[in-house]
Amino acid sequence: MSATADHAEERTNTAVRLGFEPGQVVQEIGYDDDVEQELREGIEATIGQELVDEDYDDVADVVLLWFRDEDGDLTDALVDAIGLIEDGGAVWLLTPKTGRDGYVEPSDINEAAQTAGLAQTKSINAGKDWTGSRLVTPKGAPAKR
């Protein structure tokens, strides 16, 4: 594939823009009927396999966390997600956009991420109804136990 074709795919495939790569194990949490199916399909096409669900019993490279305001405590959900990823892995937190049912305030996301020991590195439009926030363990942070 040419560099031009790579850039064209990056612009059109949200999964590529989110940094997903072939061979990654992506664990999906919080799936429901309202999720962005096109994004899910794009991620599966990019990684070359299906997303694994909440019952997956190994560590993942990335956790895809669909979270709505009524889903409970965001900090707890993020702490749980951290325990599911490899050291150096990322959590993509997907929340409904402003004005949609289940919208989560950006300040709530920031506070929950900081409390869970995560840093937000990127935000992206993840589809018609969803916004994505890439959360990672800050560099120099102590290793997970």
MARBA-3410 file (N, C-alpha, C, O; in Angstrom, 1 decimal):
145
0.8,-1.2,0.0,0.0,0.0,0.0,0.9,1.2,0.0,1.9,1.3,0.7 ~ 0.5,2.2,-0.7,1.3,3.5,-0.8,1.1,4.3,0.4,0.1,4.2,1.1 ~ 2.0,5.3,0.6,1.8,6.2,1.7,0.6,7.0,1.5,-0.1,7.3,2.5 ~ 0.2,7.4,0.3,-1.0,8.1,0.0,-2.2,7.3,0.4,-3.2,7.8,1.0 ~ -2.2,6.0,0.1,-3.3,5.1,0.4,-3.4,4.9,1.9,-4.5,4.9,2.5
-2.3,4.8,2.6,-2.3,4.8,4.1,-2.9,6.0,4.7,-3.7,5.8,5.6 ~ -2.6,7.2,4.2,-3.2,8.4,4.7,-4.7,8.4,4.4,-5.5,8.9,5.3 ~ -5.1,8.0,3.3,-6.5,8.0,2.9,-7.3,7.0,3.9,-8.4,7.4,4.4 ~ -6.7,5.8,4.2,-7.4,4.9,5.1,-7.4,5.5,6.5,-8.4,5.4,7.2 ~ -6.4,6.2,6.9,-6.3,6.8,8.2,-7.5,7.9,8.4,-8.0,8.0,9.4
-7.8,8.6,7.3,-8.8,9.6,7.4,-10.2,8.9,7.4,-11.1,9.5,8.0 ~ -10.4,7.8,6.7,-11.7,7.2,6.6,-12.0,6.1,7.6,-13.2,5.9,7.9 ~ -11.0,5.4,8.1,-11.3,4.3,9.0,-11.0,4.8,10.4,-9.8,5.1,10.8 ~ -12.0,5.0,11.2,-11.9,5.6,12.6,-11.0,4.6,13.4,-10.2,5.1,14.2 ~ -11.1,3.3,13.2,-10.3,2.4,14.0,-8.8,2.6,13.8,-8.0,2.5,14.7
-8.4,3.0,12.5,-7.0,3.3,12.3,-6.6,4.6,12.9,-5.5,4.7,13.5 ~ -7.5,5.6,12.9,-7.2,6.8,13.6,-7.1,6.7,15.1,-6.3,7.4,15.7 ~ -7.8,5.7,15.6,-7.7,5.4,17.1,-6.4,4.7,17.4,-6.1,4.5,18.6 ~ -5.7,4.2,16.4,-4.4,3.5,16.7,-4.5,2.0,16.8,-3.5,1.4,17.3 ~ -5.6,1.4,16.4,-5.7,0.0,16.5,-4.8,-0.6,15.4,-4.6,0.0,14.3
-4.2,-1.8,15.7,-3.2,-2.4,14.8,-3.6,-3.9,14.6,-4.2,-4.5,15.5 ~ -3.2,-4.5,13.5,-3.4,-5.9,13.3,-2.8,-6.7,14.4,-1.7,-6.5,14.9 ~ -3.5,-7.8,14.8,-3.1,-8.7,15.8,-3.4,-8.3,17.3,-3.2,-9.1,18.2 ~ -3.8,-7.1,17.5,-4.1,-6.7,18.9,-5.4,-7.5,19.4,-6.3,-7.8,18.6 ~ -5.4,-7.7,20.7,-6.5,-8.3,21.4,-7.2,-7.1,22.0,-6.7,-6.4,22.8
-8.5,-6.9,21.6,-9.3,-5.8,22.1,-10.5,-6.3,22.8,-11.3,-7.1,22.3 ~ -10.6,-6.0,24.1,-11.7,-6.5,25.0,-12.7,-5.4,25.1,-12.4,-4.2,25.4 ~ -13.9,-5.7,24.8,-15.0,-4.8,24.8,-15.9,-5.0,26.0,-16.3,-6.1,26.3 ~ -16.1,-3.8,26.7,-16.9,-3.8,27.9,-18.0,-2.8,27.7,-17.8,-1.7,27.2 ~ -19.2,-3.1,28.2,-20.3,-2.2,28.2,-21.1,-2.2,26.9,-21.9,-1.3,26.6
-21.0,-3.3,26.1,-21.7,-3.4,24.8,-23.2,-3.4,25.1,-23.7,-4.0,26.0 ~ -23.9,-2.6,24.2,-25.4,-2.6,24.2,-25.8,-2.3,22.8,-25.0,-2.1,21.9 ~ -27.1,-2.2,22.6,-27.7,-2.0,21.3,-27.4,-0.6,20.8,-27.4,-0.4,19.5 ~ -27.0,0.3,21.6,-26.7,1.7,21.2,-25.3,2.0,20.7,-25.0,3.1,20.3 ~ -24.4,1.0,20.8,-23.0,1.2,20.4,-22.9,1.5,18.9,-23.8,1.2,18.2
-21.7,2.0,18.6,-21.4,2.4,17.2,-20.9,1.2,16.4,-19.8,0.8,16.5 ~ -21.9,0.5,15.7,-21.5,-0.8,15.0,-20.4,-0.6,14.0,-19.6,-1.4,13.8 ~ -20.5,0.5,13.3,-19.5,0.8,12.2,-18.1,0.9,12.8,-17.1,0.3,12.2 ~ -17.9,1.5,14.0,-16.6,1.5,14.7,-16.2,0.1,15.1,-15.0,-0.2,14.9 ~ -17.1,-0.7,15.7,-16.8,-2.0,16.1,-16.3,-2.8,14.9,-15.3,-3.5,15.0
-17.0,-2.7,13.8,-16.6,-3.5,12.6,-15.3,-3.0,12.0,-14.5,-3.8,11.6 ~ -15.0,-1.7,12.1,-13.8,-1.2,11.6,-12.6,-1.7,12.5,-11.5,-1.9,12.0 ~ -12.8,-1.7,13.8,-11.8,-2.2,14.7,-11.5,-3.7,14.4,-10.3,-4.1,14.3 ~ -12.6,-4.5,14.2,-12.4,-5.9,13.9,-11.6,-6.1,12.6,-10.8,-7.0,12.5 ~ -12.0,-5.3,11.6,-11.3,-5.4,10.3,-9.8,-5.0,10.4,-9.0,-5.6,9.8
-9.5,-4.0,11.3,-8.2,-3.6,11.4,-7.3,-4.6,12.2,-6.2,-4.9,11.8 ~ -7.9,-5.1,13.3,-7.1,-6.1,14.1,-7.1,-7.5,13.6,-6.3,-8.3,14.0 ~ -8.0,-7.8,12.6,-8.0,-9.1,12.0,-8.7,-10.2,12.8,-8.5,-11.3,12.5 ~ -9.5,-9.8,13.8,-10.2,-10.8,14.6,-11.4,-10.1,15.3,-11.5,-8.9,15.3 ~ -12.2,-10.9,15.9,-13.4,-10.4,16.6,-12.9,-9.8,17.9,-11.9,-10.1,18.5
-13.7,-8.8,18.4,-13.4,-8.2,19.7,-13.8,-9.4,20.7,-14.7,-10.2,20.5 ~ -13.0,-9.4,21.8,-13.4,-10.3,22.9,-14.3,-9.7,23.9,-14.3,-8.4,24.0 ~ -15.1,-10.5,24.6,-16.1,-9.8,25.5,-15.6,-9.8,26.9,-14.5,-10.1,27.2 ~ -16.6,-9.5,27.8,-16.2,-9.3,29.2,-15.8,-10.6,29.9,-15.2,-10.5,30.9 ~ -16.1,-11.7,29.3,-15.7,-13.0,29.9,-14.3,-13.5,29.5,-13.9,-14.5,30.0
-13.6,-12.7,28.7,-12.3,-13.1,28.2,-11.4,-13.2,29.5,-11.4,-12.3,30.3 ~ -10.6,-14.3,29.6,-9.9,-14.5,30.8,-8.3,-14.3,30.7,-7.6,-14.9,31.5 ~ -7.9,-13.5,29.8,-6.5,-13.2,29.7,-6.4,-11.7,29.6,-7.4,-11.0,29.6 ~ -5.2,-11.1,29.5,-5.0,-9.7,29.4,-5.2,-9.3,27.9,-4.8,-10.1,27.0 ~ -5.6,-8.1,27.7,-5.8,-7.5,26.3,-4.8,-6.4,26.1,-4.2,-5.9,27.0
-4.7,-6.1,24.8,-3.8,-5.0,24.4,-4.5,-3.6,24.7,-3.9,-2.6,25.0 ~ -5.9,-3.7,24.4,-6.7,-2.5,24.5,-8.0,-2.9,25.1,-8.6,-3.9,24.8 ~ -8.6,-2.0,25.9,-10.0,-2.2,26.4,-10.8,-1.1,25.7,-10.5,0.1,25.8 ~ -11.9,-1.5,25.2,-12.9,-0.6,24.6,-14.1,-0.6,25.5,-14.8,-1.5,25.6 ~ -14.2,0.5,26.3,-15.2,0.7,27.3,-16.3,1.6,26.9,-16.1,2.8,26.9
-17.4,1.1,26.6,-18.6,1.9,26.3,-19.2,2.2,27.6,-19.6,1.4,28.4 ~ -19.4,3.5,27.9,-19.8,3.9,29.3,-20.9,5.1,29.1,-20.6,6.1,28.4 ~ -22.0,4.9,29.8,-23.1,5.9,29.8,-23.2,6.4,31.3,-22.9,5.6,32.2 ~ -23.7,7.6,31.4,-23.9,8.2,32.8,-24.6,7.2,33.8,-24.2,7.2,34.9 ~ -25.6,6.5,33.3,-26.3,5.6,34.2,-25.7,4.3,34.4,-26.3,3.4,35.1
-24.4,4.0,33.9,-23.8,2.7,34.0,-23.1,2.5,35.4,-22.5,1.5,35.6 ~ -23.2,3.5,36.3,-22.5,3.3,37.6,-21.4,4.3,37.8,-21.4,5.4,37.3 ~ -20.4,3.8,38.5,-19.3,4.7,38.9,-18.1,4.6,37.8,-17.6,3.5,37.6 ~ -17.8,5.7,37.2,-16.8,5.6,36.1,-15.5,5.3,36.6,-14.7,4.6,36.0 ~ -15.1,5.8,37.8,-13.8,5.5,38.3,-13.6,4.0,38.5,-12.6,3.4,38.2
-14.6,3.4,39.1,-14.6,1.9,39.3,-14.5,1.2,38.0,-13.7,0.2,37.9 ~ -15.2,1.6,37.0,-15.1,1.0,35.7,-13.7,1.1,35.1,-13.2,0.1,34.5 ~ -13.1,2.3,35.3,-11.8,2.5,34.7,-10.7,1.6,35.5,-9.8,1.0,34.9 ~ -10.9,1.5,36.8,-9.9,0.7,37.6,-10.1,-0.7,37.2,-9.1,-1.4,37.0 ~ -11.3,-1.2,37.0,-11.5,-2.6,36.5,-10.9,-2.8,35.1,-10.2,-3.8,34.9
-11.0,-1.8,34.2,-10.5,-1.9,32.9,-8.9,-2.0,32.9,-8.3,-2.7,32.1 ~ -8.3,-1.2,33.8,-6.8,-1.2,33.9,-6.3,-2.6,34.2,-5.3,-3.1,33.7 ~ -7.1,-3.4,35.0,-6.7,-4.7,35.4,-6.8,-5.7,34.2,-6.3,-6.9,34.3 ~ -7.4,-5.3,33.1,-7.6,-6.2,32.0,-6.6,-6.0,30.9,-6.6,-6.8,29.9 ~ -5.7,-5.0,31.0,-4.8,-4.7,29.9,-3.4,-5.0,30.2,-3.0,-5.0,31.4
-2.6,-5.3,29.2,-1.2,-5.5,29.3,-0.5,-4.2,29.8,-1.1,-3.1,29.6 ~ 0.6,-4.2,30.5,1.3,-3.0,30.9,1.6,-2.3,29.6,2.0,-2.8,28.6 ~ 1.3,-1.0,29.6,1.5,-0.2,28.4,0.3,-0.2,27.5,0.3,0.5,26.4 ~ -0.7,-0.9,27.8,-2.0,-0.9,27.0,-2.8,0.3,27.2,-2.4,1.2,28.1 ~ -3.9,0.4,26.5,-4.7,1.6,26.6,-6.1,1.2,26.8,-6.6,0.1,26.5
-6.9,2.2,27.4,-8.3,2.1,27.5,-8.9,3.1,26.6,-8.6,4.3,26.8 ~ -9.8,2.7,25.7,-10.6,3.7,24.9,-11.9,3.8,25.6,-12.7,2.9,25.6 ~ -12.2,4.9,26.2,-13.4,5.2,26.9,-14.4,5.9,25.9,-14.1,7.0,25.4 ~ -15.5,5.2,25.6,-16.4,5.8,24.6,-17.7,6.2,25.4,-18.3,5.4,26.1 ~ -18.0,7.4,25.3,-19.2,8.0,26.0,-20.1,8.7,24.9,-19.6,9.2,23.9
-21.4,8.8,25.2,-22.3,9.5,24.3,-21.9,10.9,24.2,-21.5,11.6,25.1 ~ -22.2,11.5,23.0,-21.9,12.9,22.7,-22.9,13.8,23.5,-23.9,13.3,24.0 ~ -22.5,15.0,23.6,-23.3,16.0,24.3,-24.8,16.0,23.7,-25.0,15.9,22.5 ~ -25.7,16.0,24.6,-27.1,16.0,24.2,-27.7,14.6,24.0,-28.9,14.5,23.8 ~ -26.9,13.6,24.0,-27.4,12.2,23.8,-27.7,11.6,25.2,-27.1,12.0,26.2
-28.6,10.6,25.2,-28.9,9.9,26.5,-27.6,9.3,27.0,-26.8,8.7,26.2 ~ -27.3,9.4,28.3,-26.1,8.8,28.9,-24.9,9.7,28.8,-23.8,9.2,29.2 ~ -25.0,10.9,28.4,-23.9,11.9,28.2,-23.1,12.0,29.5,-23.7,12.1,30.6 ~ -21.8,11.9,29.5,-20.9,12.1,30.6,-20.1,13.4,30.5,-19.5,13.6,29.4 ~ -20.1,14.2,31.5,-19.4,15.5,31.4,-17.9,15.2,31.3,-17.3,14.3,31.9
-17.2,16.0,30.4,-15.7,15.9,30.3,-15.0,16.0,31.6,-14.0,15.3,31.8 ~ -15.5,16.9,32.5,-14.8,17.1,33.8,-14.9,15.8,34.6,-14.0,15.4,35.4 ~ -16.1,15.1,34.5,-16.2,13.8,35.2,-15.3,12.7,34.6,-14.7,11.9,35.4 ~ -15.1,12.7,33.3,-14.1,11.8,32.7,-12.7,12.1,33.2,-12.0,11.2,33.6 ~ -12.3,13.4,33.2,-11.0,13.8,33.6,-10.7,13.4,35.1,-9.7,12.8,35.4
-11.7,13.7,35.9,-11.6,13.4,37.4,-11.5,11.9,37.6,-10.6,11.4,38.3 ~ -12.3,11.1,36.9,-12.3,9.6,37.1,-11.0,9.0,36.6,-10.4,8.2,37.2 ~ -10.5,9.5,35.4,-9.3,9.0,34.9,-8.1,9.3,35.8,-7.3,8.4,36.1 ~ -8.1,10.5,36.4,-7.0,10.9,37.3,-7.0,10.0,38.5,-6.0,9.5,39.0 ~ -8.2,9.8,39.1,-8.4,9.0,40.3,-8.0,7.6,40.0,-7.4,6.9,40.9
-8.3,7.1,38.9,-7.9,5.7,38.5,-6.4,5.6,38.1,-5.9,4.5,37.9 ~ -5.7,6.7,38.1,-4.3,6.6,37.7,-4.0,6.7,36.2,-3.0,6.2,35.8 ~ -4.9,7.2,35.5,-4.8,7.3,34.0,-4.6,8.7,33.5,-5.1,9.6,34.2 ~ -4.0,8.8,32.4,-3.9,10.1,31.7,-4.6,10.1,30.4,-4.5,9.1,29.6 ~ -5.3,11.1,30.1,-6.0,11.2,28.8,-5.0,11.7,27.7,-4.4,12.8,27.9
-4.8,11.0,26.7,-3.8,11.4,25.6,-4.5,11.9,24.4,-3.8,12.5,23.6 ~ -5.7,11.5,24.1,-6.4,11.9,22.9,-7.9,11.8,23.0,-8.4,10.9,23.8 ~ -8.6,12.7,22.3,-10.0,12.6,22.2,-10.4,12.6,20.7,-9.7,13.2,19.9 ~ -11.5,11.9,20.4,-11.8,11.7,19.0,-13.3,11.6,18.8,-14.0,11.0,19.7 ~ -13.8,12.0,17.7,-15.2,11.7,17.3,-15.2,10.2,16.9,-14.6,9.8,15.9
-15.9,9.4,17.7,-15.9,8.0,17.4,-17.2,7.5,16.7,-17.5,6.3,16.7 ~ -17.9,8.4,16.1,-19.1,8.0,15.4,-20.2,9.1,15.5,-20.0,10.2,16.1 ~ -21.4,8.8,15.1,-22.5,9.7,15.1,-22.9,10.1,16.5,-23.2,11.3,16.7 ~ -22.9,9.1,17.4,-23.4,9.4,18.8,-22.3,9.3,19.9,-22.7,9.5,21.0 ~ -21.1,9.0,19.5,-20.1,8.7,20.5,-18.8,9.5,20.4,-18.4,9.8,19.3
-18.2,9.8,21.5,-16.9,10.4,21.6,-16.0,9.4,22.3,-16.4,8.7,23.2 ~ -14.7,9.4,21.9,-13.7,8.5,22.4,-12.6,9.3,23.1,-12.2,10.3,22.7 ~ -12.2,8.7,24.3,-11.1,9.3,25.0,-10.0,8.2,25.2,-10.4,7.2,25.8 ~ -8.8,8.4,24.8,-7.8,7.4,25.0,-7.1,7.7,26.3,-6.6,8.8,26.5 ~ -7.1,6.7,27.2,-6.5,6.8,28.5,-5.4,5.8,28.7,-5.6,4.6,28.3
-4.3,6.2,29.2,-3.2,5.3,29.4,-2.6,5.6,30.8,-2.8,6.6,31.5 ~ -1.8,4.6,31.3,-1.1,4.8,32.5,0.1,5.7,32.3,0.8,5.6,31.3 ~ 0.2,6.8,33.1,1.2,7.8,32.8,2.6,7.2,32.8,2.9,6.2,33.6 ~ 3.5,7.7,32.0,4.9,7.2,32.0,5.5,7.4,33.3,5.3,8.4,34.0 ~ 6.3,6.5,33.8,7.0,6.6,35.1,6.1,6.1,36.2,6.5,6.2,37.4
4.8,5.7,35.9,3.9,5.3,37.0,4.4,3.9,37.5,5.0,3.1,36.7 ~ 4.1,3.6,38.7,4.5,2.3,39.2,3.8,1.2,38.4,2.7,1.4,38.0 ~ 4.5,0.0,38.3,3.9,-1.1,37.6,2.7,-1.6,38.4,2.6,-1.5,39.6 ~ 1.7,-2.2,37.6,0.5,-2.8,38.3,1.0,-4.0,39.1,2.0,-4.7,38.8 ~ 0.2,-4.4,40.1,0.5,-5.5,40.9,-0.5,-6.6,40.5,-0.4,-7.7,41.1
END
